[in-house]
Amino acid sequence: MVYVYVLLSLKDRKFYTGYTDDLRRRFNEHRRGTVFATKSRRPFKLIYYEACLSQKDAKERELYLKTAWGKRYLKHRLKNYLNKNPMR
């Protein structure tokens, strides 16, 4: 399995989207600050993930979720969570 995941930065309230074959390991790397792209945006919450059967599918899904349409999809999909924890 390959996982597409979305983190919410509690610092800037923005999403970070990525993919990995080991979701726990990758999330811990983000939390510890060993990922260059996110180390200045810690702490994070894992707010969404999907499992894909291939890396190609996961990469395509990641790219979609990074588009305006994908972000709109996530905000709609997570509206109950985000309403309880409003974005700025």
HTML snippet that shows the backbone in 3Dmol.js (N, CA, C, O; Angstrom):
<script src="https://3Dmol.org/build/3Dmol-min.js"></script>
<div id="view" style="width:600px;height:400px;position:relative"></div>
<script>
const pdb = `
ATOM      1  N   MET A   1       0.838  -1.188   0.000  1.00  0.00           N
ATOM      2  CA  MET A   1       0.000   0.000   0.000  1.00  0.00           C
ATOM      3  C   MET A   1       0.878   1.245   0.000  1.00  0.00           C
ATOM      4  O   MET A   1       1.961   1.274   0.583  1.00  0.00           O
ATOM      5  N   VAL A   2       0.376   2.254  -0.666  1.00  0.00           N
ATOM      6  CA  VAL A   2       1.013   3.560  -0.672  1.00  0.00           C
ATOM      7  C   VAL A   2      -0.053   4.550  -0.197  1.00  0.00           C
ATOM      8  O   VAL A   2      -1.191   4.519  -0.663  1.00  0.00           O
ATOM      9  N   TYR A   3       0.322   5.410   0.718  1.00  0.00           N
ATOM     10  CA  TYR A   3      -0.634   6.318   1.348  1.00  0.00           C
ATOM     11  C   TYR A   3      -0.421   7.749   0.878  1.00  0.00           C
ATOM     12  O   TYR A   3       0.709   8.233   0.806  1.00  0.00           O
ATOM     13  N   VAL A   4      -1.520   8.414   0.561  1.00  0.00           N
ATOM     14  CA  VAL A   4      -1.534   9.854   0.316  1.00  0.00           C
ATOM     15  C   VAL A   4      -2.039  10.451   1.621  1.00  0.00           C
ATOM     16  O   VAL A   4      -3.033   9.978   2.172  1.00  0.00           O
ATOM     17  N   TYR A   5      -1.376  11.475   2.120  1.00  0.00           N
ATOM     18  CA  TYR A   5      -1.759  12.016   3.418  1.00  0.00           C
ATOM     19  C   TYR A   5      -1.784  13.540   3.390  1.00  0.00           C
ATOM     20  O   TYR A   5      -1.128  14.186   2.573  1.00  0.00           O
ATOM     21  N   VAL A   6      -2.563  14.084   4.308  1.00  0.00           N
ATOM     22  CA  VAL A   6      -2.664  15.537   4.444  1.00  0.00           C
ATOM     23  C   VAL A   6      -2.421  15.866   5.911  1.00  0.00           C
ATOM     24  O   VAL A   6      -3.064  15.323   6.810  1.00  0.00           O
ATOM     25  N   LEU A   7      -1.486  16.760   6.120  1.00  0.00           N
ATOM     26  CA  LEU A   7      -1.197  17.269   7.462  1.00  0.00           C
ATOM     27  C   LEU A   7      -1.746  18.680   7.575  1.00  0.00           C
ATOM     28  O   LEU A   7      -1.782  19.421   6.592  1.00  0.00           O
ATOM     29  N   LEU A   8      -2.167  19.045   8.757  1.00  0.00           N
ATOM     30  CA  LEU A   8      -2.563  20.416   9.048  1.00  0.00           C
ATOM     31  C   LEU A   8      -1.524  21.000   9.981  1.00  0.00           C
ATOM     32  O   LEU A   8      -1.301  20.492  11.080  1.00  0.00           O
ATOM     33  N   SER A   9      -0.888  22.075   9.532  1.00  0.00           N
ATOM     34  CA  SER A   9       0.075  22.757  10.386  1.00  0.00           C
ATOM     35  C   SER A   9      -0.685  23.550  11.443  1.00  0.00           C
ATOM     36  O   SER A   9      -1.533  24.377  11.108  1.00  0.00           O
ATOM     37  N   LEU A  10      -0.392  23.307  12.693  1.00  0.00           N
ATOM     38  CA  LEU A  10      -1.030  24.061  13.768  1.00  0.00           C
ATOM     39  C   LEU A  10      -0.400  25.439  13.921  1.00  0.00           C
ATOM     40  O   LEU A  10      -0.919  26.288  14.647  1.00  0.00           O
ATOM     41  N   LYS A  11       0.709  25.659  13.244  1.00  0.00           N
ATOM     42  CA  LYS A  11       1.385  26.951  13.286  1.00  0.00           C
ATOM     43  C   LYS A  11       0.775  27.933  12.286  1.00  0.00           C
ATOM     44  O   LYS A  11       0.420  29.054  12.651  1.00  0.00           O
ATOM     45  N   ASP A  12       0.654  27.510  11.022  1.00  0.00           N
ATOM     46  CA  ASP A  12       0.134  28.428  10.003  1.00  0.00           C
ATOM     47  C   ASP A  12      -1.239  28.030   9.471  1.00  0.00           C
ATOM     48  O   ASP A  12      -1.794  28.715   8.612  1.00  0.00           O
ATOM     49  N   ARG A  13      -1.798  26.910   9.983  1.00  0.00           N
ATOM     50  CA  ARG A  13      -3.133  26.425   9.619  1.00  0.00           C
ATOM     51  C   ARG A  13      -3.277  26.093   8.139  1.00  0.00           C
ATOM     52  O   ARG A  13      -4.371  26.182   7.583  1.00  0.00           O
ATOM     53  N   LYS A  14      -2.166  25.709   7.496  1.00  0.00           N
ATOM     54  CA  LYS A  14      -2.191  25.329   6.086  1.00  0.00           C
ATOM     55  C   LYS A  14      -1.945  23.829   5.971  1.00  0.00           C
ATOM     56  O   LYS A  14      -1.404  23.187   6.871  1.00  0.00           O
ATOM     57  N   PHE A  15      -2.368  23.296   4.822  1.00  0.00           N
ATOM     58  CA  PHE A  15      -2.209  21.878   4.546  1.00  0.00           C
ATOM     59  C   PHE A  15      -0.829  21.580   3.988  1.00  0.00           C
ATOM     60  O   PHE A  15      -0.208  22.421   3.338  1.00  0.00           O
ATOM     61  N   TYR A  16      -0.364  20.375   4.250  1.00  0.00           N
ATOM     62  CA  TYR A  16       0.792  19.795   3.558  1.00  0.00           C
ATOM     63  C   TYR A  16       0.338  18.428   3.066  1.00  0.00           C
ATOM     64  O   TYR A  16      -0.189  17.632   3.843  1.00  0.00           O
ATOM     65  N   THR A  17       0.539  18.152   1.785  1.00  0.00           N
ATOM     66  CA  THR A  17       0.111  16.894   1.186  1.00  0.00           C
ATOM     67  C   THR A  17       1.322  16.133   0.682  1.00  0.00           C
ATOM     68  O   THR A  17       2.214  16.718   0.066  1.00  0.00           O
ATOM     69  N   GLY A  18       1.361  14.834   0.939  1.00  0.00           N
ATOM     70  CA  GLY A  18       2.461  13.999   0.476  1.00  0.00           C
ATOM     71  C   GLY A  18       1.999  12.567   0.300  1.00  0.00           C
ATOM     72  O   GLY A  18       0.826  12.250   0.495  1.00  0.00           O
ATOM     73  N   TYR A  19       2.943  11.698  -0.073  1.00  0.00           N
ATOM     74  CA  TYR A  19       2.640  10.265  -0.154  1.00  0.00           C
ATOM     75  C   TYR A  19       3.836   9.470   0.331  1.00  0.00           C
ATOM     76  O   TYR A  19       4.976   9.931   0.273  1.00  0.00           O
ATOM     77  N   THR A  20       3.554   8.257   0.815  1.00  0.00           N
ATOM     78  CA  THR A  20       4.585   7.416   1.409  1.00  0.00           C
ATOM     79  C   THR A  20       4.107   5.969   1.456  1.00  0.00           C
ATOM     80  O   THR A  20       2.910   5.694   1.374  1.00  0.00           O
ATOM     81  N   ASP A  21       5.056   5.053   1.589  1.00  0.00           N
ATOM     82  CA  ASP A  21       4.679   3.657   1.773  1.00  0.00           C
ATOM     83  C   ASP A  21       4.678   3.269   3.256  1.00  0.00           C
ATOM     84  O   ASP A  21       4.329   2.139   3.598  1.00  0.00           O
ATOM     85  N   ASP A  22       5.062   4.192   4.132  1.00  0.00           N
ATOM     86  CA  ASP A  22       5.061   3.942   5.580  1.00  0.00           C
ATOM     87  C   ASP A  22       4.557   5.199   6.283  1.00  0.00           C
ATOM     88  O   ASP A  22       5.337   6.084   6.635  1.00  0.00           O
ATOM     89  N   LEU A  23       3.259   5.262   6.479  1.00  0.00           N
ATOM     90  CA  LEU A  23       2.625   6.473   6.997  1.00  0.00           C
ATOM     91  C   LEU A  23       3.095   6.827   8.406  1.00  0.00           C
ATOM     92  O   LEU A  23       3.334   8.002   8.685  1.00  0.00           O
ATOM     93  N   ARG A  24       3.233   5.872   9.281  1.00  0.00           N
ATOM     94  CA  ARG A  24       3.675   6.172  10.657  1.00  0.00           C
ATOM     95  C   ARG A  24       5.084   6.751  10.684  1.00  0.00           C
ATOM     96  O   ARG A  24       5.348   7.746  11.359  1.00  0.00           O
ATOM     97  N   ARG A  25       5.985   6.113   9.940  1.00  0.00           N
ATOM     98  CA  ARG A  25       7.364   6.598   9.890  1.00  0.00           C
ATOM     99  C   ARG A  25       7.409   8.019   9.339  1.00  0.00           C
ATOM    100  O   ARG A  25       8.085   8.886   9.892  1.00  0.00           O
ATOM    101  N   ARG A  26       6.679   8.252   8.237  1.00  0.00           N
ATOM    102  CA  ARG A  26       6.727   9.570   7.596  1.00  0.00           C
ATOM    103  C   ARG A  26       6.131  10.644   8.494  1.00  0.00           C
ATOM    104  O   ARG A  26       6.671  11.747   8.579  1.00  0.00           O
ATOM    105  N   PHE A  27       5.020  10.336   9.169  1.00  0.00           N
ATOM    106  CA  PHE A  27       4.427  11.316  10.075  1.00  0.00           C
ATOM    107  C   PHE A  27       5.387  11.639  11.215  1.00  0.00           C
ATOM    108  O   PHE A  27       5.514  12.800  11.604  1.00  0.00           O
ATOM    109  N   ASN A  28       6.057  10.634  11.749  1.00  0.00           N
ATOM    110  CA  ASN A  28       7.041  10.879  12.807  1.00  0.00           C
ATOM    111  C   ASN A  28       8.197  11.737  12.305  1.00  0.00           C
ATOM    112  O   ASN A  28       8.713  12.569  13.051  1.00  0.00           O
ATOM    113  N   GLU A  29       8.610  11.550  11.060  1.00  0.00           N
ATOM    114  CA  GLU A  29       9.658  12.408  10.490  1.00  0.00           C
ATOM    115  C   GLU A  29       9.198  13.860  10.432  1.00  0.00           C
ATOM    116  O   GLU A  29       9.966  14.770  10.744  1.00  0.00           O
ATOM    117  N   HIS A  30       7.957  14.077  10.037  1.00  0.00           N
ATOM    118  CA  HIS A  30       7.414  15.445  10.020  1.00  0.00           C
ATOM    119  C   HIS A  30       7.374  16.013  11.436  1.00  0.00           C
ATOM    120  O   HIS A  30       7.759  17.161  11.657  1.00  0.00           O
ATOM    121  N   ARG A  31       6.912  15.216  12.388  1.00  0.00           N
ATOM    122  CA  ARG A  31       6.803  15.686  13.777  1.00  0.00           C
ATOM    123  C   ARG A  31       8.157  16.041  14.377  1.00  0.00           C
ATOM    124  O   ARG A  31       8.279  17.015  15.120  1.00  0.00           O
ATOM    125  N   ARG A  32       9.180  15.243  14.049  1.00  0.00           N
ATOM    126  CA  ARG A  32      10.522  15.483  14.606  1.00  0.00           C
ATOM    127  C   ARG A  32      11.253  16.632  13.906  1.00  0.00           C
ATOM    128  O   ARG A  32      12.266  17.116  14.411  1.00  0.00           O
ATOM    129  N   GLY A  33      10.756  17.068  12.762  1.00  0.00           N
ATOM    130  CA  GLY A  33      11.406  18.159  12.049  1.00  0.00           C
ATOM    131  C   GLY A  33      12.520  17.716  11.127  1.00  0.00           C
ATOM    132  O   GLY A  33      13.381  18.524  10.779  1.00  0.00           O
ATOM    133  N   THR A  34      12.532  16.449  10.717  1.00  0.00           N
ATOM    134  CA  THR A  34      13.593  15.963   9.834  1.00  0.00           C
ATOM    135  C   THR A  34      13.235  16.094   8.354  1.00  0.00           C
ATOM    136  O   THR A  34      14.030  15.731   7.487  1.00  0.00           O
ATOM    137  N   VAL A  35      12.040  16.614   8.065  1.00  0.00           N
ATOM    138  CA  VAL A  35      11.629  16.863   6.676  1.00  0.00           C
ATOM    139  C   VAL A  35      11.835  18.349   6.399  1.00  0.00           C
ATOM    140  O   VAL A  35      11.184  19.197   7.009  1.00  0.00           O
ATOM    141  N   PHE A  36      12.734  18.654   5.484  1.00  0.00           N
ATOM    142  CA  PHE A  36      13.105  20.044   5.207  1.00  0.00           C
ATOM    143  C   PHE A  36      11.890  20.910   4.860  1.00  0.00           C
ATOM    144  O   PHE A  36      11.779  22.044   5.326  1.00  0.00           O
ATOM    145  N   ALA A  37      10.986  20.374   4.046  1.00  0.00           N
ATOM    146  CA  ALA A  37       9.850  21.158   3.559  1.00  0.00           C
ATOM    147  C   ALA A  37       8.884  21.565   4.664  1.00  0.00           C
ATOM    148  O   ALA A  37       8.128  22.522   4.497  1.00  0.00           O
ATOM    149  N   THR A  38       8.896  20.856   5.788  1.00  0.00           N
ATOM    150  CA  THR A  38       7.894  21.145   6.822  1.00  0.00           C
ATOM    151  C   THR A  38       8.467  21.483   8.191  1.00  0.00           C
ATOM    152  O   THR A  38       7.710  21.776   9.115  1.00  0.00           O
ATOM    153  N   LYS A  39       9.782  21.448   8.339  1.00  0.00           N
ATOM    154  CA  LYS A  39      10.319  21.586   9.702  1.00  0.00           C
ATOM    155  C   LYS A  39      10.006  22.926  10.350  1.00  0.00           C
ATOM    156  O   LYS A  39       9.935  23.004  11.576  1.00  0.00           O
ATOM    157  N   SER A  40       9.817  23.979   9.569  1.00  0.00           N
ATOM    158  CA  SER A  40       9.513  25.290  10.148  1.00  0.00           C
ATOM    159  C   SER A  40       8.015  25.495  10.375  1.00  0.00           C
ATOM    160  O   SER A  40       7.604  26.543  10.874  1.00  0.00           O
ATOM    161  N   ARG A  41       7.201  24.508  10.017  1.00  0.00           N
ATOM    162  CA  ARG A  41       5.748  24.647  10.136  1.00  0.00           C
ATOM    163  C   ARG A  41       5.159  23.763  11.222  1.00  0.00           C
ATOM    164  O   ARG A  41       3.937  23.640  11.313  1.00  0.00           O
ATOM    165  N   ARG A  42       5.996  23.144  12.048  1.00  0.00           N
ATOM    166  CA  ARG A  42       5.537  22.263  13.111  1.00  0.00           C
ATOM    167  C   ARG A  42       4.827  23.044  14.196  1.00  0.00           C
ATOM    168  O   ARG A  42       5.084  24.237  14.351  1.00  0.00           O
ATOM    169  N   PRO A  43       3.942  22.415  14.952  1.00  0.00           N
ATOM    170  CA  PRO A  43       3.512  21.022  14.975  1.00  0.00           C
ATOM    171  C   PRO A  43       2.411  20.750  13.939  1.00  0.00           C
ATOM    172  O   PRO A  43       1.810  21.670  13.385  1.00  0.00           O
ATOM    173  N   PHE A  44       2.169  19.451  13.699  1.00  0.00           N
ATOM    174  CA  PHE A  44       1.194  19.005  12.713  1.00  0.00           C
ATOM    175  C   PHE A  44       0.186  18.052  13.318  1.00  0.00           C
ATOM    176  O   PHE A  44       0.431  17.410  14.340  1.00  0.00           O
ATOM    177  N   LYS A  45      -0.979  17.979  12.642  1.00  0.00           N
ATOM    178  CA  LYS A  45      -1.957  16.930  12.907  1.00  0.00           C
ATOM    179  C   LYS A  45      -2.182  16.213  11.587  1.00  0.00           C
ATOM    180  O   LYS A  45      -2.306  16.853  10.543  1.00  0.00           O
ATOM    181  N   LEU A  46      -2.235  14.906  11.628  1.00  0.00           N
ATOM    182  CA  LEU A  46      -2.615  14.123  10.462  1.00  0.00           C
ATOM    183  C   LEU A  46      -4.135  14.186  10.393  1.00  0.00           C
ATOM    184  O   LEU A  46      -4.819  13.685  11.286  1.00  0.00           O
ATOM    185  N   ILE A  47      -4.673  14.803   9.330  1.00  0.00           N
ATOM    186  CA  ILE A  47      -6.124  15.000   9.269  1.00  0.00           C
ATOM    187  C   ILE A  47      -6.795  14.162   8.187  1.00  0.00           C
ATOM    188  O   ILE A  47      -8.022  14.060   8.158  1.00  0.00           O
ATOM    189  N   TYR A  48      -5.998  13.553   7.285  1.00  0.00           N
ATOM    190  CA  TYR A  48      -6.615  12.797   6.203  1.00  0.00           C
ATOM    191  C   TYR A  48      -5.577  11.888   5.571  1.00  0.00           C
ATOM    192  O   TYR A  48      -4.410  12.257   5.441  1.00  0.00           O
ATOM    193  N   TYR A  49      -6.010  10.697   5.179  1.00  0.00           N
ATOM    194  CA  TYR A  49      -5.144   9.840   4.364  1.00  0.00           C
ATOM    195  C   TYR A  49      -5.993   8.886   3.539  1.00  0.00           C
ATOM    196  O   TYR A  49      -7.130   8.572   3.893  1.00  0.00           O
ATOM    197  N   GLU A  50      -5.423   8.437   2.442  1.00  0.00           N
ATOM    198  CA  GLU A  50      -6.045   7.459   1.555  1.00  0.00           C
ATOM    199  C   GLU A  50      -4.997   6.400   1.241  1.00  0.00           C
ATOM    200  O   GLU A  50      -3.804   6.700   1.181  1.00  0.00           O
ATOM    201  N   ALA A  51      -5.434   5.181   1.043  1.00  0.00           N
ATOM    202  CA  ALA A  51      -4.539   4.094   0.646  1.00  0.00           C
ATOM    203  C   ALA A  51      -4.710   3.835  -0.844  1.00  0.00           C
ATOM    204  O   ALA A  51      -5.832   3.768  -1.347  1.00  0.00           O
ATOM    205  N   CYS A  52      -3.592   3.689  -1.546  1.00  0.00           N
ATOM    206  CA  CYS A  52      -3.583   3.378  -2.976  1.00  0.00           C
ATOM    207  C   CYS A  52      -2.815   2.080  -3.187  1.00  0.00           C
ATOM    208  O   CYS A  52      -1.962   1.709  -2.381  1.00  0.00           O
ATOM    209  N   LEU A  53      -3.129   1.404  -4.271  1.00  0.00           N
ATOM    210  CA  LEU A  53      -2.481   0.126  -4.549  1.00  0.00           C
ATOM    211  C   LEU A  53      -1.161   0.290  -5.284  1.00  0.00           C
ATOM    212  O   LEU A  53      -0.363  -0.647  -5.323  1.00  0.00           O
ATOM    213  N   SER A  54      -0.911   1.459  -5.868  1.00  0.00           N
ATOM    214  CA  SER A  54       0.350   1.671  -6.579  1.00  0.00           C
ATOM    215  C   SER A  54       0.898   3.059  -6.287  1.00  0.00           C
ATOM    216  O   SER A  54       0.158   3.982  -5.948  1.00  0.00           O
ATOM    217  N   GLN A  55       2.206   3.182  -6.427  1.00  0.00           N
ATOM    218  CA  GLN A  55       2.845   4.473  -6.222  1.00  0.00           C
ATOM    219  C   GLN A  55       2.386   5.475  -7.272  1.00  0.00           C
ATOM    220  O   GLN A  55       2.209   6.656  -6.972  1.00  0.00           O
ATOM    221  N   LYS A  56       2.193   5.009  -8.500  1.00  0.00           N
ATOM    222  CA  LYS A  56       1.734   5.905  -9.567  1.00  0.00           C
ATOM    223  C   LYS A  56       0.372   6.503  -9.224  1.00  0.00           C
ATOM    224  O   LYS A  56       0.167   7.705  -9.391  1.00  0.00           O
ATOM    225  N   ASP A  57      -0.555   5.683  -8.750  1.00  0.00           N
ATOM    226  CA  ASP A  57      -1.874   6.182  -8.357  1.00  0.00           C
ATOM    227  C   ASP A  57      -1.767   7.175  -7.203  1.00  0.00           C
ATOM    228  O   ASP A  57      -2.447   8.201  -7.195  1.00  0.00           O
ATOM    229  N   ALA A  58      -0.910   6.866  -6.231  1.00  0.00           N
ATOM    230  CA  ALA A  58      -0.745   7.748  -5.076  1.00  0.00           C
ATOM    231  C   ALA A  58      -0.168   9.094  -5.505  1.00  0.00           C
ATOM    232  O   ALA A  58      -0.609  10.139  -5.027  1.00  0.00           O
ATOM    233  N   LYS A  59       0.804   9.074  -6.392  1.00  0.00           N
ATOM    234  CA  LYS A  59       1.417  10.325  -6.840  1.00  0.00           C
ATOM    235  C   LYS A  59       0.407  11.179  -7.605  1.00  0.00           C
ATOM    236  O   LYS A  59       0.362  12.397  -7.429  1.00  0.00           O
ATOM    237  N   GLU A  60      -0.401  10.542  -8.453  1.00  0.00           N
ATOM    238  CA  GLU A  60      -1.426  11.283  -9.186  1.00  0.00           C
ATOM    239  C   GLU A  60      -2.457  11.878  -8.230  1.00  0.00           C
ATOM    240  O   GLU A  60      -2.895  13.013  -8.418  1.00  0.00           O
ATOM    241  N   ARG A  61      -2.845  11.119  -7.207  1.00  0.00           N
ATOM    242  CA  ARG A  61      -3.809  11.615  -6.229  1.00  0.00           C
ATOM    243  C   ARG A  61      -3.222  12.765  -5.424  1.00  0.00           C
ATOM    244  O   ARG A  61      -3.914  13.743  -5.141  1.00  0.00           O
ATOM    245  N   GLU A  62      -1.950  12.655  -5.056  1.00  0.00           N
ATOM    246  CA  GLU A  62      -1.277  13.742  -4.341  1.00  0.00           C
ATOM    247  C   GLU A  62      -1.298  15.012  -5.185  1.00  0.00           C
ATOM    248  O   GLU A  62      -1.634  16.086  -4.685  1.00  0.00           O
ATOM    249  N   LEU A  63      -0.945  14.893  -6.444  1.00  0.00           N
ATOM    250  CA  LEU A  63      -0.928  16.061  -7.322  1.00  0.00           C
ATOM    251  C   LEU A  63      -2.318  16.679  -7.443  1.00  0.00           C
ATOM    252  O   LEU A  63      -2.450  17.903  -7.462  1.00  0.00           O
ATOM    253  N   TYR A  64      -3.349  15.852  -7.524  1.00  0.00           N
ATOM    254  CA  TYR A  64      -4.715  16.372  -7.583  1.00  0.00           C
ATOM    255  C   TYR A  64      -5.066  17.125  -6.302  1.00  0.00           C
ATOM    256  O   TYR A  64      -5.617  18.224  -6.361  1.00  0.00           O
ATOM    257  N   LEU A  65      -4.749  16.539  -5.142  1.00  0.00           N
ATOM    258  CA  LEU A  65      -5.108  17.177  -3.875  1.00  0.00           C
ATOM    259  C   LEU A  65      -4.381  18.500  -3.662  1.00  0.00           C
ATOM    260  O   LEU A  65      -4.798  19.306  -2.831  1.00  0.00           O
ATOM    261  N   LYS A  66      -3.315  18.730  -4.391  1.00  0.00           N
ATOM    262  CA  LYS A  66      -2.583  19.994  -4.289  1.00  0.00           C
ATOM    263  C   LYS A  66      -3.168  21.080  -5.188  1.00  0.00           C
ATOM    264  O   LYS A  66      -2.781  22.243  -5.072  1.00  0.00           O
ATOM    265  N   THR A  67      -4.098  20.723  -6.089  1.00  0.00           N
ATOM    266  CA  THR A  67      -4.719  21.711  -6.962  1.00  0.00           C
ATOM    267  C   THR A  67      -5.823  22.447  -6.212  1.00  0.00           C
ATOM    268  O   THR A  67      -6.204  22.060  -5.107  1.00  0.00           O
ATOM    269  N   ALA A  68      -6.329  23.507  -6.823  1.00  0.00           N
ATOM    270  CA  ALA A  68      -7.450  24.240  -6.225  1.00  0.00           C
ATOM    271  C   ALA A  68      -8.664  23.331  -6.055  1.00  0.00           C
ATOM    272  O   ALA A  68      -9.344  23.385  -5.030  1.00  0.00           O
ATOM    273  N   TRP A  69      -8.940  22.488  -7.069  1.00  0.00           N
ATOM    274  CA  TRP A  69     -10.063  21.551  -6.972  1.00  0.00           C
ATOM    275  C   TRP A  69      -9.836  20.545  -5.854  1.00  0.00           C
ATOM    276  O   TRP A  69     -10.767  20.207  -5.123  1.00  0.00           O
ATOM    277  N   GLY A  70      -8.620  20.073  -5.718  1.00  0.00           N
ATOM    278  CA  GLY A  70      -8.311  19.112  -4.672  1.00  0.00           C
ATOM    279  C   GLY A  70      -8.438  19.708  -3.282  1.00  0.00           C
ATOM    280  O   GLY A  70      -8.944  19.058  -2.367  1.00  0.00           O
ATOM    281  N   LYS A  71      -7.983  20.937  -3.123  1.00  0.00           N
ATOM    282  CA  LYS A  71      -8.114  21.607  -1.818  1.00  0.00           C
ATOM    283  C   LYS A  71      -9.579  21.860  -1.491  1.00  0.00           C
ATOM    284  O   LYS A  71      -9.986  21.763  -0.333  1.00  0.00           O
ATOM    285  N   ARG A  72     -10.371  22.185  -2.513  1.00  0.00           N
ATOM    286  CA  ARG A  72     -11.808  22.370  -2.318  1.00  0.00           C
ATOM    287  C   ARG A  72     -12.443  21.043  -1.889  1.00  0.00           C
ATOM    288  O   ARG A  72     -13.281  21.007  -0.988  1.00  0.00           O
ATOM    289  N   TYR A  73     -12.031  19.957  -2.546  1.00  0.00           N
ATOM    290  CA  TYR A  73     -12.527  18.627  -2.175  1.00  0.00           C
ATOM    291  C   TYR A  73     -12.211  18.328  -0.704  1.00  0.00           C
ATOM    292  O   TYR A  73     -13.082  17.883   0.044  1.00  0.00           O
ATOM    293  N   LEU A  74     -10.965  18.574  -0.297  1.00  0.00           N
ATOM    294  CA  LEU A  74     -10.568  18.293   1.088  1.00  0.00           C
ATOM    295  C   LEU A  74     -11.364  19.139   2.075  1.00  0.00           C
ATOM    296  O   LEU A  74     -11.814  18.629   3.101  1.00  0.00           O
ATOM    297  N   LYS A  75     -11.540  20.403   1.781  1.00  0.00           N
ATOM    298  CA  LYS A  75     -12.287  21.271   2.700  1.00  0.00           C
ATOM    299  C   LYS A  75     -13.731  20.815   2.818  1.00  0.00           C
ATOM    300  O   LYS A  75     -14.321  20.885   3.896  1.00  0.00           O
ATOM    301  N   HIS A  76     -14.308  20.344   1.704  1.00  0.00           N
ATOM    302  CA  HIS A  76     -15.677  19.824   1.752  1.00  0.00           C
ATOM    303  C   HIS A  76     -15.708  18.484   2.497  1.00  0.00           C
ATOM    304  O   HIS A  76     -16.587  18.253   3.328  1.00  0.00           O
ATOM    305  N   ARG A  77     -14.761  17.618   2.202  1.00  0.00           N
ATOM    306  CA  ARG A  77     -14.694  16.285   2.815  1.00  0.00           C
ATOM    307  C   ARG A  77     -14.479  16.374   4.321  1.00  0.00           C
ATOM    308  O   ARG A  77     -14.989  15.544   5.073  1.00  0.00           O
ATOM    309  N   LEU A  78     -13.731  17.369   4.760  1.00  0.00           N
ATOM    310  CA  LEU A  78     -13.373  17.525   6.173  1.00  0.00           C
ATOM    311  C   LEU A  78     -14.136  18.665   6.849  1.00  0.00           C
ATOM    312  O   LEU A  78     -13.710  19.166   7.889  1.00  0.00           O
ATOM    313  N   LYS A  79     -15.259  19.072   6.262  1.00  0.00           N
ATOM    314  CA  LYS A  79     -15.938  20.272   6.756  1.00  0.00           C
ATOM    315  C   LYS A  79     -16.341  20.178   8.223  1.00  0.00           C
ATOM    316  O   LYS A  79     -16.253  21.172   8.944  1.00  0.00           O
ATOM    317  N   ASN A  80     -16.781  19.005   8.682  1.00  0.00           N
ATOM    318  CA  ASN A  80     -17.158  18.890  10.096  1.00  0.00           C
ATOM    319  C   ASN A  80     -15.955  19.073  11.006  1.00  0.00           C
ATOM    320  O   ASN A  80     -16.042  19.761  12.023  1.00  0.00           O
ATOM    321  N   TYR A  81     -14.835  18.461  10.647  1.00  0.00           N
ATOM    322  CA  TYR A  81     -13.617  18.616  11.440  1.00  0.00           C
ATOM    323  C   TYR A  81     -13.129  20.058  11.407  1.00  0.00           C
ATOM    324  O   TYR A  81     -12.799  20.632  12.445  1.00  0.00           O
ATOM    325  N   LEU A  82     -13.084  20.641  10.211  1.00  0.00           N
ATOM    326  CA  LEU A  82     -12.561  21.998  10.074  1.00  0.00           C
ATOM    327  C   LEU A  82     -13.466  23.032  10.716  1.00  0.00           C
ATOM    328  O   LEU A  82     -12.984  24.071  11.166  1.00  0.00           O
ATOM    329  N   ASN A  83     -14.778  22.771  10.770  1.00  0.00           N
ATOM    330  CA  ASN A  83     -15.685  23.694  11.446  1.00  0.00           C
ATOM    331  C   ASN A  83     -15.458  23.697  12.951  1.00  0.00           C
ATOM    332  O   ASN A  83     -15.638  24.721  13.611  1.00  0.00           O
ATOM    333  N   LYS A  84     -15.061  22.545  13.493  1.00  0.00           N
ATOM    334  CA  LYS A  84     -14.754  22.463  14.911  1.00  0.00           C
ATOM    335  C   LYS A  84     -13.378  23.058  15.223  1.00  0.00           C
ATOM    336  O   LYS A  84     -13.125  23.513  16.338  1.00  0.00           O
ATOM    337  N   ASN A  85     -12.497  23.047  14.225  1.00  0.00           N
ATOM    338  CA  ASN A  85     -11.131  23.549  14.358  1.00  0.00           C
ATOM    339  C   ASN A  85     -10.889  24.533  13.199  1.00  0.00           C
ATOM    340  O   ASN A  85     -10.151  24.210  12.269  1.00  0.00           O
ATOM    341  N   PRO A  86     -11.498  25.721  13.244  1.00  0.00           N
ATOM    342  CA  PRO A  86     -11.514  26.612  12.074  1.00  0.00           C
ATOM    343  C   PRO A  86     -10.136  26.983  11.548  1.00  0.00           C
ATOM    344  O   PRO A  86      -9.186  27.185  12.305  1.00  0.00           O
ATOM    345  N   MET A  87     -10.060  27.067  10.221  1.00  0.00           N
ATOM    346  CA  MET A  87      -8.855  27.544   9.550  1.00  0.00           C
ATOM    347  C   MET A  87      -8.888  29.070   9.620  1.00  0.00           C
ATOM    348  O   MET A  87      -9.957  29.669   9.738  1.00  0.00           O
ATOM    349  N   ARG A  88      -7.737  29.682   9.549  1.00  0.00           N
ATOM    350  CA  ARG A  88      -7.698  31.152   9.552  1.00  0.00           C
ATOM    351  C   ARG A  88      -7.955  31.669   8.167  1.00  0.00           C
ATOM    352  O   ARG A  88      -7.965  32.881   7.952  1.00  0.00           O
TER     353      ARG A  88
END
`;
const viewer = $3Dmol.createViewer("view");
viewer.addModel(pdb, "pdb");
viewer.setStyle({}, {cartoon: {color: "spectrum"}});
viewer.zoomTo();
viewer.render();
</script>
